[in-house]
Amino acid sequence: MKEIFLFILSSIVQVPLSAAGEERVVQRSVDRVSQLYTMFRPMKLFRFIQFYKCILLLLCLAALIFITLNKTGRHSKNTEKGTVMVFKEILPQVKLRPYVKMLYFYESDSDADYDDIVFPSGTMEVIFNLGQGSWKTKKDGTFYTTPPIELWGQITKPLAIKSLGKNVMLGVRFYPHSAAYFFNESIAEFNNEIVSAADLFGASLKTLHEKLLDITGLDNRIALVEDYLCRRLLVSEKRHDKIKFIGEIVNNLKSDYNREIIAVSVRNNISTRYLNMLFSQYTGLPPKLFCKINRFQHSLNLVNANDQKLTNVAYDAGYFDQSHFIKEFKLFTGITPNAFAAQASPINQFLAGN
């Protein structure tokens, strides 16, 4: 539906959608409405035509705004299988916002099985499975069923997954460093692993999962999870200063993908070795690999937007050239940027925008 309105707008304002991108088409439409408003002439026929062209533009813009505002409860439909997948992002309560990037809800109404690929994101997640279906992830050539409460470590390479049956999930996505606030283990221990979060958090997390299964209503479930996370923060109070320190470095590196790590260590008056040790302990990744994944994620957003040539994407994302970009994109996805743009699943399209 969104694409239809964008096509109508681009036709009226005579801006090619493929070349301009959504933002330029919408901006040009807004400008055109203003022009039409001031260009009315005394001639009745001219005034009639311009008036209705203005109304059409306004209606299309209103529809686009409505679609955009409802992005957090977006439906993605796979027309081949007739599957409707719902993604909904939830901003955590104020107290948790420094530690939790977002909570999200996922639901599929189809029991048809399908395969997908998960790419490195630079973040960790805890996922509560609340549906009748199950998930499998591939390790050493074999698919294994994931636990009811999943802890996703840092993924550094493409990971094959399978969805079996009707799945419902409630997920907690942390910032790159903030999962360390919630348990004592070194984050690097979980790299490229999906383990049982209940084994780490203990019986209290199993009790929470049982409560989530028993109650209905997303708001009620969110409240339970947030209450648990607030209490869990007390576990790491002694380490908060170090984790916060690494968080500040994370934020600096996110704005400069090619910054020399030695410069970061000098600026913070610590050795490069100590910086690498702390960074890996609290994010799961060495600083250099974190920068590569962050740069890749930025390029993924640009490719998913599909409004730039690959050469421009490469330079905008901070790569030396297009060849360098394609090589690193394949390292993290297993496919080329063009292949991703042509066959990205609804899940990966959603993740690419977040």
C-alpha positions in Angstrom: 0.0 0.0 0.0 2.8 2.4 0.9 4.4 1.8 -2.5 1.2 2.6 -4.3 0.9 6.0 -2.6 4.6 6.8 -3.2 4.1 5.9 -6.9 1.1 8.3 -7.2 3.0 11.1 -5.5 6.1 10.6 -7.7 4.0 10.7 -10.8 2.2 13.9 -9.8 5.4 15.8 -8.8 7.3 14.2 -11.7 10.2 12.8 -9.6 11.3 9.3 -10.4 10.9 7.2 -7.3 13.8 4.8 -8.0 16.2 7.7 -8.3 14.9 10.0 -5.6 14.0 7.8 -2.7 11.0 8.2 -0.4 12.1 11.3 1.5 12.7 13.4 -1.6 9.4 12.4 -3.1 7.5 13.3 0.1 9.4 16.6 0.4 8.7 17.5 -3.2 5.0 16.7 -2.7 4.8 19.0 0.3 6.5 21.7 -1.7 4.1 21.2 -4.6 1.1 21.5 -2.3 2.4 24.8 -1.2 3.0 26.0 -4.8 -0.5 24.9 -5.9 -2.1 26.8 -3.0 -0.4 30.0 -4.1 -0.9 29.5 -7.8 -4.7 29.6 -8.1 -5.8 31.9 -10.9 -9.2 33.6 -11.4 -10.0 31.2 -14.2 -12.5 28.8 -12.8 -11.4 25.7 -14.8 -7.7 26.2 -13.9 -8.6 26.7 -10.3 -10.8 23.6 -10.3 -8.0 21.4 -11.7 -5.4 22.7 -9.4 -7.6 22.4 -6.4 -8.3 18.7 -6.9 -4.6 18.0 -7.7 -3.8 19.6 -4.3 -6.4 17.5 -2.6 -5.0 14.3 -4.1 -1.5 15.2 -3.0 -2.8 15.9 0.5 -4.6 12.6 0.7 -1.6 10.6 -0.4 0.6 12.4 2.1 -1.8 11.7 4.9 -1.9 8.1 4.0 1.9 7.9 4.0 2.0 9.6 7.4 -0.5 7.1 8.8 1.5 4.2 7.5 4.7 5.6 8.9 3.2 6.3 12.3 2.0 2.7 12.5 5.5 1.3 11.7 5.9 0.0 15.2 3.0 -2.3 14.7 3.9 -3.2 11.2 2.5 -6.2 9.3 4.7 -7.9 6.7 2.9 -10.2 4.3 4.5 -13.0 2.4 2.1 -13.3 -0.5 3.5 -16.6 -1.7 2.6 -18.4 1.5 -0.2 -16.1 2.6 1.7 -15.5 5.9 1.2 -12.4 7.9 4.1 -11.6 10.3 3.6 -8.8 12.9 6.5 -6.9 14.4 6.0 -4.3 17.1 8.7 -2.3 18.8 8.1 -1.1 22.4 10.1 1.6 24.1 11.0 0.5 27.6 10.1 2.4 30.7 12.3 5.4 31.5 14.4 3.7 34.2 15.4 1.0 31.7 16.2 3.1 28.7 19.9 3.5 29.4 20.2 -0.4 29.5 17.5 -1.7 27.1 17.4 -0.5 23.5 13.9 -1.8 22.9 11.5 -4.6 23.6 9.7 -6.2 20.6 6.9 -8.5 19.8 6.7 -10.9 16.9 3.8 -13.1 15.8 3.2 -15.3 12.7 -0.3 -16.6 11.9 1.0 -19.4 9.7 2.2 -22.8 10.8 4.2 -23.2 7.5 7.9 -23.8 8.1 10.5 -21.5 6.5 14.2 -20.9 6.5 16.0 -17.6 7.1 19.4 -16.1 7.8 20.3 -13.9 10.8 23.2 -11.4 10.3 25.6 -9.8 12.9 23.9 -6.9 14.6 26.4 -5.9 17.4 23.8 -6.4 20.1 22.5 -9.2 22.3 19.0 -10.3 23.0 16.8 -12.4 25.4 13.8 -13.9 23.7 10.8 -15.5 25.4 9.0 -18.0 23.1 5.3 -17.8 23.8 3.7 -19.7 20.9 3.1 -23.3 19.9 5.9 -23.3 17.3 9.7 -23.6 17.7 12.9 -22.3 16.2 16.0 -24.1 15.2 19.5 -22.7 14.6 22.4 -24.2 12.6 25.7 -25.2 14.3 28.4 -27.3 12.7 26.1 -28.3 9.9 23.2 -29.5 12.2 20.0 -27.7 13.2 19.2 -27.6 17.0 16.0 -26.5 18.6 16.4 -23.3 20.6 15.4 -23.2 24.3 12.1 -21.7 25.5 14.0 -18.6 26.8 16.8 -17.8 24.4 19.9 -15.7 25.1 21.5 -14.7 21.9 25.2 -13.9 22.1 27.0 -11.7 19.7 26.7 -13.1 16.2 29.8 -12.5 14.1 28.8 -14.5 11.0 25.6 -15.4 9.1 23.5 -17.8 11.1 20.9 -20.1 9.4 17.6 -20.5 11.3 14.3 -22.4 10.8 10.8 -21.4 11.9 8.6 -24.4 12.7 4.9 -23.8 13.3 3.1 -20.7 14.7 5.6 -18.6 16.6 5.0 -15.9 19.1 8.0 -14.1 20.7 8.7 -11.3 23.1 12.2 -10.1 22.8 14.5 -7.8 24.8 17.3 -6.1 22.8 20.2 -4.6 24.7 22.7 -2.0 23.6 26.1 -3.4 22.5 27.5 -3.1 26.1 24.4 -3.2 28.3 23.6 -6.9 28.5 26.6 -7.0 30.9 24.5 -5.1 33.5 22.2 -8.1 33.9 24.5 -11.0 34.6 28.0 -11.7 35.8 29.5 -13.8 33.1 31.9 -12.5 30.4 29.8 -11.6 27.4 32.4 -13.0 25.0 31.5 -16.5 26.3 28.3 -16.5 24.4 29.6 -15.4 20.9 27.8 -17.2 18.1 25.8 -19.1 20.7 22.1 -19.3 21.5 21.8 -20.7 25.0 19.2 -21.1 27.7 18.8 -17.8 29.5 17.1 -19.7 32.3 20.4 -21.6 33.0 22.1 -18.2 33.6 19.3 -16.3 35.4 18.0 -19.2 37.4 14.6 -20.2 38.6 13.3 -16.6 38.7 13.4 -16.4 34.9 11.6 -19.7 34.5 8.9 -18.3 36.8 8.7 -15.2 34.7 8.3 -17.2 31.5 5.4 -19.2 33.1 3.7 -16.0 34.1 4.1 -14.7 30.5 2.4 -17.8 29.2 -0.4 -17.6 31.7 -1.5 -14.0 31.1 -2.8 -12.2 28.0 -2.3 -8.7 26.8 1.0 -7.3 25.5 1.0 -4.5 28.0 0.7 -6.9 30.9 3.5 -9.0 29.6 5.7 -6.0 29.0 5.1 -4.8 32.6 6.2 -8.2 34.0 9.4 -8.2 31.9 10.3 -4.7 32.8 9.8 -5.3 36.5 12.1 -8.3 36.3 14.8 -6.4 34.5 14.7 -3.5 37.0 15.3 -6.0 39.9 18.0 -7.8 37.9 20.0 -4.6 37.5 21.0 -4.9 41.2 23.2 -7.9 40.3 25.9 -5.8 38.6 26.0 -2.7 40.8 29.7 -3.1 41.6 30.5 -3.2 37.9 28.3 -0.3 36.7 31.2 2.2 36.4 33.3 0.0 34.2 30.3 -1.0 32.0 29.3 2.7 31.7 32.9 3.5 30.7 32.8 0.9 27.9 29.4 2.3 26.9 30.9 5.7 26.3 33.6 4.2 24.1 30.9 2.2 22.2 29.0 5.4 21.5 32.1 7.2 20.2 33.0 4.3 17.9 29.5 4.2 16.5 30.1 7.6 15.0 33.5 6.8 13.5 33.8 3.3 11.9 37.5 3.7 11.0 38.9 5.2 14.1 42.2 3.8 15.2 41.9 1.7 18.4 45.3 3.0 19.6 43.9 6.5 19.5 40.9 5.5 21.6 43.3 3.9 24.2 45.5 7.0 24.3 42.5 9.3 24.7 41.2 7.2 27.7 44.7 6.8 29.2 44.6 3.0 29.1 46.7 0.4 27.2 45.3 -1.0 24.0 45.5 -4.5 25.5 43.4 -3.4 28.5 40.9 -1.7 26.2 40.5 -4.8 24.1 40.1 -7.0 27.3 37.4 -4.7 28.8 35.6 -4.2 25.5 35.4 -7.9 24.8 34.3 -8.7 28.3 31.4 -6.3 28.3 30.3 -6.3 24.6 31.6 -9.7 23.5 33.5 -8.2 20.6 37.0 -6.7 20.1 36.7 -2.9 19.3 37.9 -3.4 15.7 35.3 -6.1 15.0 32.6 -4.1 16.6 33.4 -1.2 14.3 33.2 -3.5 11.3 29.8 -4.9 12.3 28.5 -1.4 13.0 29.7 -0.2 9.6 28.1 -3.3 8.0 24.8 -2.5 9.8 24.8 1.0 8.4 25.4 -0.3 4.9 22.6 -2.8 5.4 20.2 0.1 6.1 21.3 1.9 3.0 21.0 -1.2 0.8 17.5 -1.9 2.2 16.5 1.6 1.4 17.3 0.8 -2.2 17.8 4.5 -3.3 21.5 4.6 -3.9 24.0 2.9 -6.2 26.4 0.5 -4.5 29.3 2.8 -5.0 27.6 5.5 -3.1 26.5 3.1 -0.4 30.2 2.0 0.0 31.5 5.5 0.4 28.6 6.6 2.7 29.2 3.7 5.0 32.9 4.4 5.2 34.4 1.6 3.0 37.5 2.3 0.9 35.7 1.3 -2.4 32.9 -0.9 -3.7 35.0 -4.0 -3.8 35.9 -3.6 -0.1 32.2 -3.1 0.7 31.0 -6.2 -1.2 33.7 -8.4 0.3 32.7 -7.4 3.9 29.0 -7.6 3.1 29.4 -11.2 1.9 31.5 -12.0 5.0 28.6 -11.0 7.3 25.6 -12.2 5.2 26.9 -14.9 2.8 25.4 -13.0 -0.1 26.1 -9.9 -2.2 24.3 -6.6 -1.6 22.3 -7.0 -4.8 21.2 -10.5 -3.8 20.1 -9.1 -0.4 18.1 -6.3 -2.0 16.3 -8.8 -4.3 15.5 -11.6 -1.7 15.5 -10.1 1.8 13.0 -11.7 4.0 10.4 -9.6 6.0 12.4 -10.4 9.1 15.6 -9.2 7.7 14.0 -6.1 6.2 12.6 -5.3 9.6 16.0 -5.8 11.3 17.8 -3.8 8.7 15.8 -0.8 9.7 16.6 -1.1 13.4 
